Protein backbone atom coordinates (compact mmCIF):
# COMPACT_ATOMS: atom_id res chain seq x y z
CA UNK A 1 0.00 0.00 0.00
CA UNK A 2 1.33 3.43 -0.93
CA UNK A 3 1.30 6.03 1.84
CA UNK A 4 -0.86 9.11 1.28
CA UNK A 5 0.81 12.09 -0.34
CA UNK A 6 0.88 15.54 1.18
CA UNK A 7 0.97 17.10 -2.27
CA UNK A 8 4.72 17.58 -2.48
CA UNK A 9 7.78 15.57 -3.24
CA UNK A 10 11.21 15.98 -1.76
CA UNK A 11 14.40 14.83 -3.43
CA UNK A 12 15.98 11.67 -2.04
CA UNK A 13 18.37 12.52 0.75
CA UNK A 14 20.83 10.26 2.48
CA UNK A 15 20.73 9.86 6.20
CA UNK A 16 21.96 11.01 8.61
CA UNK A 17 22.02 14.56 7.33
CA UNK A 18 24.03 17.38 8.81
CA UNK A 19 22.20 20.52 9.87
CA UNK A 20 23.93 22.31 7.00
CA UNK A 21 22.50 19.80 4.50
CA UNK A 22 19.04 20.11 6.05
CA UNK A 23 19.19 23.91 5.85
CA UNK A 24 20.34 23.79 2.22
CA UNK A 25 17.62 21.28 1.21
CA UNK A 26 14.99 23.37 2.98
CA UNK A 27 16.16 26.54 1.23
CA UNK A 28 16.57 24.94 -2.21
CA UNK A 29 13.02 23.53 -2.06
CA UNK A 30 11.46 26.67 -0.53
CA UNK A 31 9.88 24.80 2.40
CA UNK A 32 9.78 25.73 6.07
CA UNK A 33 10.19 22.18 7.41
CA UNK A 34 11.33 18.71 6.37
CA UNK A 35 10.08 15.32 7.53
CA UNK A 36 12.22 13.06 9.67
CA UNK A 37 11.76 9.39 8.77
CA UNK A 38 13.00 6.09 10.13
CA UNK A 39 14.85 3.43 8.14
CA UNK A 40 11.54 2.19 6.70
CA UNK A 41 10.63 5.74 5.58
CA UNK A 42 7.89 6.07 8.21
CA UNK A 43 7.49 9.63 9.51
CA UNK A 44 8.76 10.12 13.05
CA UNK A 45 9.05 13.89 13.26
CA UNK A 46 9.68 17.20 11.58
CA UNK A 47 12.68 19.51 11.55
CA UNK A 48 11.73 23.13 11.06
CA UNK A 49 13.48 26.44 10.60
CA UNK A 50 13.22 27.06 14.35
CA UNK A 51 15.15 23.82 15.00
CA UNK A 52 18.02 25.15 12.91
CA UNK A 53 18.38 28.42 14.82
Backbone atoms as SQL, in Angstrom:
CREATE TABLE atoms (id INTEGER PRIMARY KEY, chain TEXT, resi INTEGER, resn TEXT, atom TEXT, x REAL, y REAL, z REAL);
INSERT INTO atoms VALUES
  (1, 'A', 1, 'UNK', 'N', 0.840, -1.175, 0.000),
  (2, 'A', 1, 'UNK', 'CA', 0.000, 0.000, 0.000),
  (3, 'A', 1, 'UNK', 'C', 0.886, 1.239, 0.000),
  (4, 'A', 2, 'UNK', 'N', 0.572, 2.186, -0.840),
  (5, 'A', 2, 'UNK', 'CA', 1.330, 3.429, -0.933),
  (6, 'A', 2, 'UNK', 'C', 0.819, 4.419, 0.106),
  (7, 'A', 3, 'UNK', 'N', 1.755, 5.055, 0.848),
  (8, 'A', 3, 'UNK', 'CA', 1.301, 6.028, 1.841),
  (9, 'A', 3, 'UNK', 'C', 0.676, 7.245, 1.167),
  (10, 'A', 4, 'UNK', 'N', -0.239, 7.921, 1.874),
  (11, 'A', 4, 'UNK', 'CA', -0.859, 9.105, 1.275),
  (12, 'A', 4, 'UNK', 'C', 0.160, 10.200, 1.024),
  (13, 'A', 5, 'UNK', 'N', -0.079, 10.991, 0.015),
  (14, 'A', 5, 'UNK', 'CA', 0.813, 12.091, -0.341),
  (15, 'A', 5, 'UNK', 'C', 0.314, 13.376, 0.288),
  (16, 'A', 6, 'UNK', 'N', 1.250, 14.233, 0.650),
  (17, 'A', 6, 'UNK', 'CA', 0.884, 15.542, 1.177),
  (18, 'A', 6, 'UNK', 'C', 0.915, 16.599, 0.079),
  (19, 'A', 7, 'UNK', 'N', 1.008, 16.155, -1.163),
  (20, 'A', 7, 'UNK', 'CA', 0.974, 17.097, -2.266),
  (21, 'A', 7, 'UNK', 'C', 2.326, 17.670, -2.637),
  (22, 'A', 8, 'UNK', 'N', 3.397, 17.106, -2.114),
  (23, 'A', 8, 'UNK', 'CA', 4.723, 17.585, -2.477),
  (24, 'A', 8, 'UNK', 'C', 5.678, 16.411, -2.509),
  (25, 'A', 9, 'UNK', 'N', 6.745, 16.599, -3.213),
  (26, 'A', 9, 'UNK', 'CA', 7.781, 15.575, -3.239),
  (27, 'A', 9, 'UNK', 'C', 9.098, 16.226, -2.880),
  (28, 'A', 10, 'UNK', 'N', 9.890, 15.506, -2.139),
  (29, 'A', 10, 'UNK', 'CA', 11.212, 15.981, -1.762),
  (30, 'A', 10, 'UNK', 'C', 12.234, 15.099, -2.444),
  (31, 'A', 11, 'UNK', 'N', 13.374, 15.656, -2.797),
  (32, 'A', 11, 'UNK', 'CA', 14.403, 14.832, -3.428),
  (33, 'A', 11, 'UNK', 'C', 14.930, 13.811, -2.444),
  (34, 'A', 12, 'UNK', 'N', 15.394, 12.660, -2.934),
  (35, 'A', 12, 'UNK', 'CA', 15.978, 11.673, -2.039),
  (36, 'A', 12, 'UNK', 'C', 17.154, 12.293, -1.298),
  (37, 'A', 13, 'UNK', 'N', 17.296, 11.962, -0.047),
  (38, 'A', 13, 'UNK', 'CA', 18.373, 12.523, 0.749),
  (39, 'A', 13, 'UNK', 'C', 18.931, 11.428, 1.635),
  (40, 'A', 14, 'UNK', 'N', 20.225, 11.301, 1.650),
  (41, 'A', 14, 'UNK', 'CA', 20.827, 10.259, 2.476),
  (42, 'A', 14, 'UNK', 'C', 20.721, 10.628, 3.947),
  (43, 'A', 15, 'UNK', 'N', 20.847, 9.640, 4.771),
  (44, 'A', 15, 'UNK', 'CA', 20.727, 9.857, 6.205),
  (45, 'A', 15, 'UNK', 'C', 21.950, 9.275, 6.893),
  (46, 'A', 16, 'UNK', 'N', 22.444, 9.795, 7.969),
  (47, 'A', 16, 'UNK', 'CA', 21.962, 11.009, 8.609),
  (48, 'A', 16, 'UNK', 'C', 22.441, 12.246, 7.872),
  (49, 'A', 17, 'UNK', 'N', 21.691, 13.300, 7.980),
  (50, 'A', 17, 'UNK', 'CA', 22.024, 14.559, 7.330),
  (51, 'A', 17, 'UNK', 'C', 22.574, 15.539, 8.355),
  (52, 'A', 18, 'UNK', 'N', 23.526, 16.326, 7.926),
  (53, 'A', 18, 'UNK', 'CA', 24.027, 17.379, 8.806),
  (54, 'A', 18, 'UNK', 'C', 23.012, 18.524, 8.814),
  (55, 'A', 19, 'UNK', 'N', 23.091, 19.365, 9.819),
  (56, 'A', 19, 'UNK', 'CA', 22.195, 20.517, 9.873),
  (57, 'A', 19, 'UNK', 'C', 22.403, 21.423, 8.668),
  (58, 'A', 20, 'UNK', 'N', 23.638, 21.501, 8.192),
  (59, 'A', 20, 'UNK', 'CA', 23.927, 22.315, 7.001),
  (60, 'A', 20, 'UNK', 'C', 23.198, 21.750, 5.784),
  (61, 'A', 21, 'UNK', 'N', 23.200, 20.427, 5.625),
  (62, 'A', 21, 'UNK', 'CA', 22.497, 19.799, 4.501),
  (63, 'A', 21, 'UNK', 'C', 20.986, 20.001, 4.619),
  (64, 'A', 22, 'UNK', 'N', 20.472, 19.893, 5.829),
  (65, 'A', 22, 'UNK', 'CA', 19.044, 20.108, 6.048),
  (66, 'A', 22, 'UNK', 'C', 18.673, 21.542, 5.687),
  (67, 'A', 23, 'UNK', 'N', 19.463, 22.502, 6.152),
  (68, 'A', 23, 'UNK', 'CA', 19.195, 23.913, 5.854),
  (69, 'A', 23, 'UNK', 'C', 19.241, 24.164, 4.349),
  (70, 'A', 24, 'UNK', 'N', 20.220, 23.597, 3.671),
  (71, 'A', 24, 'UNK', 'CA', 20.336, 23.790, 2.215),
  (72, 'A', 24, 'UNK', 'C', 19.146, 23.171, 1.488),
  (73, 'A', 25, 'UNK', 'N', 18.761, 21.953, 1.859),
  (74, 'A', 25, 'UNK', 'CA', 17.621, 21.284, 1.214),
  (75, 'A', 25, 'UNK', 'C', 16.347, 22.077, 1.429),
  (76, 'A', 26, 'UNK', 'N', 16.161, 22.569, 2.652),
  (77, 'A', 26, 'UNK', 'CA', 14.987, 23.370, 2.983),
  (78, 'A', 26, 'UNK', 'C', 14.949, 24.636, 2.130),
  (79, 'A', 27, 'UNK', 'N', 16.069, 25.314, 2.027),
  (80, 'A', 27, 'UNK', 'CA', 16.159, 26.543, 1.234),
  (81, 'A', 27, 'UNK', 'C', 15.958, 26.256, -0.252),
  (82, 'A', 28, 'UNK', 'N', 16.647, 25.252, -0.781),
  (83, 'A', 28, 'UNK', 'CA', 16.572, 24.936, -2.212),
  (84, 'A', 28, 'UNK', 'C', 15.164, 24.549, -2.650),
  (85, 'A', 29, 'UNK', 'N', 14.371, 23.980, -1.732),
  (86, 'A', 29, 'UNK', 'CA', 13.018, 23.531, -2.064),
  (87, 'A', 29, 'UNK', 'C', 11.940, 24.490, -1.560),
  (88, 'A', 30, 'UNK', 'N', 12.376, 25.630, -0.998),
  (89, 'A', 30, 'UNK', 'CA', 11.458, 26.667, -0.531),
  (90, 'A', 30, 'UNK', 'C', 10.367, 26.113, 0.387),
  (91, 'A', 31, 'UNK', 'N', 10.800, 25.346, 1.394),
  (92, 'A', 31, 'UNK', 'CA', 9.882, 24.802, 2.396),
  (93, 'A', 31, 'UNK', 'C', 10.349, 25.230, 3.778),
  (94, 'A', 32, 'UNK', 'N', 9.429, 25.291, 4.726),
  (95, 'A', 32, 'UNK', 'CA', 9.777, 25.729, 6.072),
  (96, 'A', 32, 'UNK', 'C', 10.152, 24.577, 6.989),
  (97, 'A', 33, 'UNK', 'N', 9.872, 23.340, 6.574),
  (98, 'A', 33, 'UNK', 'CA', 10.187, 22.181, 7.407),
  (99, 'A', 33, 'UNK', 'C', 10.383, 20.953, 6.525),
  (100, 'A', 34, 'UNK', 'N', 11.093, 19.979, 7.072),
  (101, 'A', 34, 'UNK', 'CA', 11.329, 18.712, 6.370),
  (102, 'A', 34, 'UNK', 'C', 10.933, 17.558, 7.288),
  (103, 'A', 35, 'UNK', 'N', 10.428, 16.471, 6.706),
  (104, 'A', 35, 'UNK', 'CA', 10.077, 15.322, 7.532),
  (105, 'A', 35, 'UNK', 'C', 11.322, 14.580, 8.009),
  (106, 'A', 36, 'UNK', 'N', 11.199, 13.960, 9.156),
  (107, 'A', 36, 'UNK', 'CA', 12.225, 13.057, 9.673),
  (108, 'A', 36, 'UNK', 'C', 11.608, 11.672, 9.598),
  (109, 'A', 37, 'UNK', 'N', 12.301, 10.734, 8.943),
  (110, 'A', 37, 'UNK', 'CA', 11.755, 9.392, 8.767),
  (111, 'A', 37, 'UNK', 'C', 12.717, 8.354, 9.318),
  (112, 'A', 38, 'UNK', 'N', 12.162, 7.185, 9.657),
  (113, 'A', 38, 'UNK', 'CA', 12.999, 6.092, 10.135),
  (114, 'A', 38, 'UNK', 'C', 13.543, 5.309, 8.944),
  (115, 'A', 39, 'UNK', 'N', 14.218, 4.213, 9.214),
  (116, 'A', 39, 'UNK', 'CA', 14.854, 3.430, 8.143),
  (117, 'A', 39, 'UNK', 'C', 13.854, 2.804, 7.181),
  (118, 'A', 40, 'UNK', 'N', 12.587, 2.726, 7.586),
  (119, 'A', 40, 'UNK', 'CA', 11.541, 2.190, 6.700),
  (120, 'A', 40, 'UNK', 'C', 10.739, 3.308, 6.046),
  (121, 'A', 41, 'UNK', 'N', 11.259, 4.551, 6.170),
  (122, 'A', 41, 'UNK', 'CA', 10.635, 5.738, 5.584),
  (123, 'A', 41, 'UNK', 'C', 9.288, 6.085, 6.214),
  (124, 'A', 42, 'UNK', 'N', 9.085, 5.680, 7.463),
  (125, 'A', 42, 'UNK', 'CA', 7.890, 6.067, 8.207),
  (126, 'A', 42, 'UNK', 'C', 8.178, 7.385, 8.912),
  (127, 'A', 43, 'UNK', 'N', 7.254, 8.334, 8.859),
  (128, 'A', 43, 'UNK', 'CA', 7.491, 9.626, 9.506),
  (129, 'A', 43, 'UNK', 'C', 7.585, 9.485, 11.021),
  (130, 'A', 44, 'UNK', 'N', 8.597, 10.148, 11.594),
  (131, 'A', 44, 'UNK', 'CA', 8.757, 10.117, 13.045),
  (132, 'A', 44, 'UNK', 'C', 8.893, 11.520, 13.622),
  (133, 'A', 45, 'UNK', 'N', 8.929, 12.525, 12.762),
  (134, 'A', 45, 'UNK', 'CA', 9.048, 13.889, 13.256),
  (135, 'A', 45, 'UNK', 'C', 9.228, 14.873, 12.128),
  (136, 'A', 46, 'UNK', 'N', 9.487, 16.107, 12.525),
  (137, 'A', 46, 'UNK', 'CA', 9.679, 17.198, 11.577),
  (138, 'A', 46, 'UNK', 'C', 10.815, 18.066, 12.090),
  (139, 'A', 47, 'UNK', 'N', 11.662, 18.530, 11.187),
  (140, 'A', 47, 'UNK', 'CA', 12.684, 19.506, 11.550),
  (141, 'A', 47, 'UNK', 'C', 12.338, 20.800, 10.826),
  (142, 'A', 48, 'UNK', 'N', 12.185, 21.855, 11.614),
  (143, 'A', 48, 'UNK', 'CA', 11.728, 23.127, 11.058),
  (144, 'A', 48, 'UNK', 'C', 12.836, 24.173, 11.116),
  (145, 'A', 49, 'UNK', 'N', 12.526, 25.328, 10.583),
  (146, 'A', 49, 'UNK', 'CA', 13.479, 26.439, 10.602),
  (147, 'A', 49, 'UNK', 'C', 13.891, 26.774, 12.037),
  (148, 'A', 50, 'UNK', 'N', 12.930, 26.749, 12.942),
  (149, 'A', 50, 'UNK', 'CA', 13.218, 27.058, 14.353),
  (150, 'A', 50, 'UNK', 'C', 14.235, 26.077, 14.948),
  (151, 'A', 51, 'UNK', 'N', 14.198, 24.827, 14.508),
  (152, 'A', 51, 'UNK', 'CA', 15.148, 23.823, 15.002),
  (153, 'A', 51, 'UNK', 'C', 16.572, 24.115, 14.550),
  (154, 'A', 52, 'UNK', 'N', 16.702, 24.856, 13.464),
  (155, 'A', 52, 'UNK', 'CA', 18.021, 25.149, 12.912),
  (156, 'A', 52, 'UNK', 'C', 18.651, 26.404, 13.512),
  (157, 'A', 53, 'UNK', 'N', 17.868, 27.181, 14.242),
  (158, 'A', 53, 'UNK', 'CA', 18.380, 28.423, 14.821),
  (159, 'A', 53, 'UNK', 'C', 19.101, 28.201, 16.127);
